[in-house]
Amino acid sequence: MSNYDRMITIFSPEGRLYQVEYAFKAITAAGVTTVAVRGKDCCVVASQKKVPDKLLDPSSVTHCFRITESIGCVMTGQIADARAQVTRARSEAAEFRYTYGYDMPPDALAKRMANINQVYTQRAAMRPLGVTTTLIGIDEEKGPQLFKCDPAGYYSGFLATASGPKQQEATNYFEKRHKRDGDTAIDSWQKTVELAINAMSTALSVDFKATEIEIGICGGEKRPFRMLSEDEIDDRLQAIADAS
């Protein structure tokens, strides 16, 4: 194996690109789990908020980013790589608007970012970024959209998805809820947010405080992408506690 994991452009005899596989492991090693849910009229992303040092300003620690007015994302993995990926996504969206005169649709941005990631797997001068990008947005024709791009250059649309160390546990929760309730459980932005929080809480086996989780939303009562305040998150946590 050691002969094949040093160069990103060389396949092993089994047909594997080890450096790309290591990029996926870097995402898990970051230790932050994120989820995203597509509702009836909105999309929601949620992430753990870990502040590693008491002297850090908590407002400067985030995994959720705004790309355009109607598109946001949550980045899972190495935060330095995440910032570089977000900067590139903003640049691509701005260039699209300048060229065509209208905002870049979420599916077009997801495809473009996935294409860029794929190029990183075949050129020796680059390395794959150790991040998964989960994009949410409101399409003028298709409504709420949710896409996930990985370091290998694969992207796909989802009803709900998760990334990080507890990805499988969160995915299992979403699948059970979808099989039981269908889309009826997410007919308002409040219920969509609560579903995302419940998935994170179940996957990690913890009860969150408002300061331990960050949530971004597109659509609902206010169309642009925005981050929920601690008071708004606390209201949703209280609603979950009352329901149980």
Buried (B, 14 or more C-beta within 10 A) or exposed (E): EEEBBEEBEEEEEEEEBBBBEBBBEBBBEBEBBBBBBBBBBBBBBBBBBEBEEEEEEEEEBBBBBBBBBBBBBBBBBBBEBBEEBBEBBBEBBEEBEEEEEEBBBBBBBBBBBBEBBBEBBEEEEEBBBBBBBBBBBBBEEEBBBBBBBBBBBEBEBBBBBBBBBBBEBBBBBBEEBBEEEEEEBBEBBBBBBBBBBBBBBBBBEEEBEBEBBBBBBBBBEEEBBBBBEEEBBBBBBEBBEEEE
